[in-house]
Amino acid sequence: MLASAVLSALALSGAQAFEVVAEWAQVEYEWSSPAEREAALASGAFIPENNAMTGLKVCGPKSGCREEMIFATVPRWATGVPATLNQIIRNASGAPLFRPWPSSRAQDPTNCEAIQYVQSMEIDPQGVMWVLDVGRKYFTQPEAVDNSCPPKIVLIDIDSKRTLSSYVFPADVAPPDGAFLNDLVLDVKHQVAFISSTGNNASDLGALVMYDRQRQHSRRFEDATTHAATDTASIRPLVIHGTDFTQQLSGSPTDGIALSPSRKRVYWSPLGGYHLYSVSARALRKGSDKKVRASLVDHGLKPDISDGMNFGRDGDLFFGGLTTDSLYRWTPGTDLSTSVVVARDAQQLGWVDTMAWDGHGSIWVTSNRLNLWFFGGMDFTGKGGPNFRIVKLEVGTTSYMEGEPQPVVLTE
């Protein structure tokens, strides 16, 4: 479906208008010719209904890249995903397309040295993309699950497309048969990534993972707060557009992760739970599990469950609302019940997933109706409207990474 560049009028009083940058009823790639697409469909290399957009990042001259670029991910939850890491481009008629980035060969699913499955990524101020490679793939299809490739983090210079480094996580940090490296945030000063592992296997019940680029070291922290919530149903059932998804979603562990702009606290929340937690970033970088646990704070209950979350430079936390089709904004130190609805739209903000910053005062988000993709009901014909959107909203702040001291440039 063609992209919409109109401002959406929101029914909720006080919420802001937003711009839909691009939208699709189904993910569509750039092909060299119609024949190439038809061959991919015939061979099963491209199965449109198995493709869902999740991750998002934008980059430009204000954020380390020579030109303005939009990147989006398509998880390899199932077979038939031609490219898991993509640049969003437009064809001659203006339709938005997914172009494999940095190339198709760089994400060959038959080569474990290549990128296998990307849920999310982050771009640092030097224009380096930190790419989370889940490794294992096709785990929504029991007959096709592939655990042959280990989870890793790959750093790529965006302007040159050169791979700077690739780090394979040890099995005791990210079990290759169960880890689900979902999202990450960067402490640029210390060259550290904090990662959520939304484990969906008995070997990984959900955890926080830390990767130190300079020391080429990683560690894992988990306890009851990183696992699935146990009190969701008693707080409020998870009803999305009239359907109760409590049973399907409440078992999902830590997902959204955020780093305060001071770099002092790492925040997270289970996908299927209302609690918001944080720990000392310093303890997570270099302390024992005992010290991490001693620093843990339960900030209370969010007004809704959420997927992605991210801090702005001003210190406010932004997070989605999956049952209310919303984007919220919260100031730490205040009660979570005072979170402000920044935007709400039942059609265009269905399942707010990932967030990005453009350096110009706007937050970008993906919405993707994942409850329908996972549990049935997604219409890929376009008759029910777009399923996947990239939305841009002016919020008057920039990335949590802005203003951080520049790191020492490392020679890889």
C-alpha positions in Angstrom: 0.0 0.0 0.0 1.3 3.5 -0.8 2.7 5.6 2.0 0.5 8.2 3.6 2.0 11.6 4.4 -1.0 13.1 5.9 -1.4 14.2 9.5 -3.8 12.0 11.5 -6.5 13.8 13.5 -6.7 12.2 16.9 -10.0 11.8 18.7 -8.4 11.9 22.2 -8.4 15.4 23.6 -4.9 16.6 24.4 -3.1 14.0 22.3 -1.0 15.3 19.4 -1.3 14.8 15.7 1.3 12.6 14.0 2.6 11.9 10.6 2.4 8.4 9.0 5.7 8.2 7.1 5.1 4.8 5.5 2.5 2.0 5.7 1.9 -1.5 4.2 -0.8 -4.1 4.2 2.0 -6.5 3.7 5.8 -6.2 3.7 7.1 -5.6 0.2 10.7 -5.8 -0.9 12.7 -4.2 -3.7 13.2 -6.8 -6.4 15.4 -6.7 -9.5 12.4 -7.6 -11.6 8.9 -9.0 -11.4 10.3 -12.4 -12.4 12.6 -12.4 -9.4 9.7 -11.8 -7.1 7.6 -14.5 -8.7 10.5 -17.0 -8.4 10.8 -16.2 -4.7 7.1 -16.7 -4.2 7.2 -20.0 -6.1 10.2 -21.3 -4.1 9.0 -20.2 -0.7 11.9 -17.8 -0.3 9.2 -15.1 0.1 6.0 -15.9 2.0 4.3 -12.5 2.4 2.2 -13.5 5.5 5.3 -14.6 7.3 6.8 -11.1 7.1 6.1 -8.6 9.9 8.0 -5.3 10.5 9.2 -4.7 14.0 12.5 -2.8 14.6 13.1 0.8 13.5 16.0 3.3 13.5 16.7 6.5 11.6 20.0 8.1 10.9 21.2 11.4 9.3 23.8 14.1 9.4 22.7 15.0 12.9 23.1 11.4 14.1 26.3 10.1 12.5 25.3 9.3 8.9 26.0 11.2 5.7 22.4 11.1 4.5 19.0 10.6 6.0 18.2 6.9 6.2 15.4 4.7 7.7 16.1 1.2 8.7 13.5 -1.5 9.6 13.7 -5.1 10.6 11.6 -8.2 9.7 12.1 -11.0 12.2 12.7 -14.5 10.9 10.0 -15.9 13.1 9.0 -18.1 10.2 10.4 -19.2 6.9 10.0 -17.1 3.7 11.6 -13.9 5.0 14.0 -12.7 2.2 15.8 -10.0 4.4 15.7 -9.4 8.2 17.6 -6.1 8.1 16.5 -3.5 5.6 16.7 0.1 4.5 13.3 1.7 3.6 13.4 3.2 0.1 10.8 4.4 -2.4 10.3 3.2 -5.9 9.6 5.5 -8.9 5.9 5.7 -8.0 6.7 6.6 -4.4 5.8 3.3 -2.8 7.9 2.4 0.2 9.9 -0.8 -0.1 12.3 -2.9 2.0 15.8 -3.1 0.6 18.1 -5.7 2.2 20.9 -3.9 4.1 23.8 -3.9 3.9 23.1 -6.6 1.3 21.2 -9.8 0.8 24.4 -11.8 1.0 25.2 -10.3 4.4 22.1 -12.0 5.8 22.1 -15.3 4.1 20.1 -17.7 6.4 22.2 -20.7 5.3 25.5 -19.1 6.5 26.0 -18.7 10.3 28.7 -16.1 9.7 26.1 -13.9 8.2 23.2 -12.1 10.0 20.4 -14.6 10.7 17.6 -12.8 12.4 17.4 -9.2 13.6 14.7 -8.0 16.0 16.2 -4.6 16.7 19.3 -2.5 16.5 20.7 0.9 17.6 22.8 3.5 15.9 25.4 5.4 17.9 26.5 9.0 17.3 29.5 7.8 15.1 27.1 6.2 12.7 27.8 2.7 13.8 24.8 0.3 13.8 24.9 -2.2 16.7 22.9 -5.1 15.3 21.4 -7.8 17.5 21.4 -11.2 15.7 19.1 -13.6 17.6 20.8 -16.5 15.7 18.0 -19.0 16.1 15.1 -18.6 13.7 11.7 -19.9 12.5 10.7 -20.7 16.1 7.0 -20.0 15.4 7.1 -23.0 13.2 7.8 -26.2 15.2 8.6 -28.2 12.1 11.1 -25.6 10.9 12.9 -24.3 14.0 16.6 -23.7 13.3 19.0 -23.4 16.3 22.2 -24.0 14.4 23.5 -20.4 14.5 24.6 -18.7 17.8 23.3 -15.3 19.0 25.8 -12.5 18.3 26.1 -8.7 18.1 27.5 -7.2 14.8 28.7 -3.7 14.5 28.5 -2.1 11.1 29.7 1.3 9.9 26.7 2.7 8.1 28.4 5.0 5.6 30.9 2.3 4.4 28.7 -0.7 5.1 31.9 -2.3 6.6 31.5 -4.8 9.4 33.7 -3.6 12.3 33.3 -6.5 14.7 31.2 -9.5 15.4 30.8 -11.0 18.9 29.3 -14.4 19.6 27.6 -14.6 23.0 28.6 -17.5 25.2 26.0 -20.1 25.8 25.7 -19.2 29.5 24.9 -15.6 28.6 22.6 -16.2 25.7 21.6 -19.9 25.2 21.6 -20.7 21.5 18.5 -22.8 21.9 16.4 -20.3 23.8 17.7 -16.7 23.9 15.7 -14.1 22.1 17.9 -10.9 22.0 15.1 -8.5 21.5 16.1 -4.9 22.0 19.1 -2.8 23.1 20.2 0.6 24.3 23.7 2.0 24.3 25.9 3.6 26.9 28.1 5.4 24.4 30.7 6.7 26.9 31.5 3.2 28.1 30.8 1.5 24.7 28.3 -0.9 26.4 25.0 -2.3 25.1 22.2 -3.3 27.5 20.0 -5.9 25.9 16.7 -7.5 26.7 16.4 -11.3 26.1 12.7 -12.1 25.8 13.4 -15.8 26.2 10.7 -18.1 24.8 12.3 -21.4 25.7 12.9 -23.4 28.8 16.6 -22.6 28.6 15.9 -18.8 28.8 13.1 -17.5 30.9 14.0 -13.8 30.2 17.0 -11.8 31.2 19.1 -8.6 30.9 22.3 -9.0 28.9 25.3 -6.6 29.0 27.9 -6.4 26.2 31.1 -4.5 26.7 32.7 -3.6 23.3 36.0 -2.5 24.7 36.5 -5.6 26.9 34.8 -8.0 24.4 32.9 -9.3 27.4 29.3 -10.0 28.2 27.2 -11.0 31.3 23.7 -12.1 32.1 21.4 -11.0 34.9 18.0 -12.5 35.6 15.6 -12.9 38.5 11.8 -12.9 38.9 11.6 -9.3 37.6 13.0 -10.3 34.2 10.8 -13.3 33.9 7.1 -13.3 32.9 4.8 -11.4 35.3 2.6 -13.5 37.5 0.0 -10.9 38.6 -1.2 -9.6 35.2 -4.7 -11.1 35.2 -5.3 -9.9 38.8 -4.4 -6.3 37.9 -6.3 -6.0 34.6 -7.0 -8.4 31.7 -5.2 -7.8 28.5 -8.0 -6.9 26.1 -7.1 -5.6 22.7 -10.0 -4.4 20.5 -12.5 -6.5 22.4 -10.5 -9.8 22.4 -8.9 -11.0 25.7 -5.2 -11.9 25.1 -4.3 -12.4 28.8 -3.5 -16.0 28.4 -1.4 -15.6 25.3 0.6 -12.5 26.4 1.0 -12.7 30.2 3.7 -15.4 29.9 6.0 -13.1 27.9 9.1 -11.9 29.9 11.3 -8.8 29.7 11.0 -7.0 26.4 11.2 -3.2 26.4 14.5 -1.8 27.7 15.7 1.8 28.2 18.7 3.7 29.5 18.3 7.0 31.3 20.3 9.9 29.6 22.4 10.1 32.8 23.5 6.5 32.0 22.8 5.7 35.7 19.7 3.4 35.4 18.6 0.7 33.1 14.8 0.3 32.9 12.8 -2.7 31.6 9.3 -4.2 31.7 7.9 -7.6 30.9 5.9 -7.6 27.7 2.9 -9.3 29.4 3.1 -7.3 32.7 2.5 -3.8 34.1 5.5 -3.4 36.3 8.4 -1.1 35.4 11.8 -1.9 37.0 15.3 -0.4 37.0 18.7 -1.3 38.2 22.0 0.6 38.5 23.7 0.6 35.1 27.1 0.6 36.7 26.3 -2.5 38.7 25.1 -4.2 35.5 28.3 -3.2 33.7 30.8 -4.4 36.3 29.1 -5.5 39.6 28.0 -8.9 40.9 24.5 -10.2 40.6 24.1 -9.4 44.3 25.0 -5.7 43.7 22.6 -5.6 40.7 19.8 -7.0 42.7 20.5 -4.6 45.6 20.1 -1.7 43.2 16.7 -2.9 41.9 13.7 -0.6 42.1 10.1 -1.5 41.3 8.6 1.8 40.0 5.1 0.5 40.1 2.5 -0.2 37.5 2.4 1.4 34.1 -1.1 2.4 32.8 -0.8 -0.3 30.1 1.5 -3.1 29.0 4.1 -2.1 26.5 6.6 -3.4 24.0 9.3 -1.0 23.2 10.4 2.0 25.4 13.0 4.7 25.1 14.2 7.8 27.0 14.5 11.2 25.5 17.4 13.5 26.2 15.1 15.5 28.6 14.8 12.5 30.9 11.2 11.5 30.1 10.5 7.8 29.3 8.3 7.0 26.2 6.5 3.7 26.0 3.6 2.2 24.1 0.2 1.0 25.3 -0.8 -2.2 23.7 -4.4 -2.4 24.9 -5.0 1.3 24.5 -3.3 1.9 21.1 -1.3 4.7 22.7 2.1 6.3 23.1 2.8 7.4 26.7 5.3 9.8 28.3 6.4 9.5 31.9 8.8 11.6 34.1 10.8 9.5 36.5 10.2 10.5 40.1 6.5 10.9 39.5 3.8 8.2 39.9 3.4 6.1 36.8 -0.3 6.7 36.9 0.5 10.3 35.9 1.9 9.2 32.5 0.7 11.4 29.8 -0.9 10.1 26.6 1.1 11.6 23.8 -0.9 10.0 21.0 -3.7 7.5 20.7 -5.3 6.0 17.6 -7.1 2.6 17.3 -6.1 2.1 13.7 -2.7 3.7 13.3 -1.1 2.9 16.6 -2.2 -0.7 17.0 0.6 -2.4 18.9 3.3 0.3 19.2 6.5 -1.7 18.9 9.9 0.0 18.5 11.1 3.6 18.8 13.7 5.8 17.1 14.9 9.4 17.2 15.7 11.6 14.3 17.7 14.4 16.0 15.2 17.0 15.1 12.8 16.7 18.1 10.6 13.9 16.8 10.2 10.3 18.0 9.5 7.6 15.3 7.6 4.4 16.1 6.5 1.3 14.4 3.0 -0.1 14.9 2.3 -3.6 13.6 -0.8 -5.3 15.1 1.4 -8.2 16.4 -1.5 -9.6 18.4 -3.1 -10.4 15.0 0.1 -11.7 13.4 0.8 -14.1 16.2 -2.7 -15.2 17.2 -4.6 -14.9 14.0 -6.8 -12.4 12.2 -4.3 -10.3 10.2 -5.7 -9.4 6.8 -2.9 -9.1 4.2 -5.2 -8.1 1.3 -5.4 -4.5 2.3 -9.2 -4.6 2.7 -8.8 -4.1 6.4 -6.2 -1.3 6.0 -2.5 -1.3 6.6 -1.0 -3.6 9.1 2.5 -2.1 9.4 3.3 1.6 9.9 6.1 4.0 10.6 4.8 7.0 12.5 6.6 10.2 13.3 5.6 12.5 16.2 7.0 15.8 17.3 7.8 15.6 21.1 10.4 18.4 21.6 13.3 16.2 22.6 16.0 14.0 21.1 17.8 10.8 21.8 19.0 9.7 25.3 22.4 9.3 23.7 22.7 13.0 22.7 25.1 15.0 24.8 27.1 12.0 26.0 30.9 12.3 25.9 32.3 10.9 22.7 34.0 7.6 23.1 37.6 6.7 22.1 37.5 5.5 18.5 38.5 1.9 18.6 40.6 0.1 16.0 38.8 -3.2 15.2 
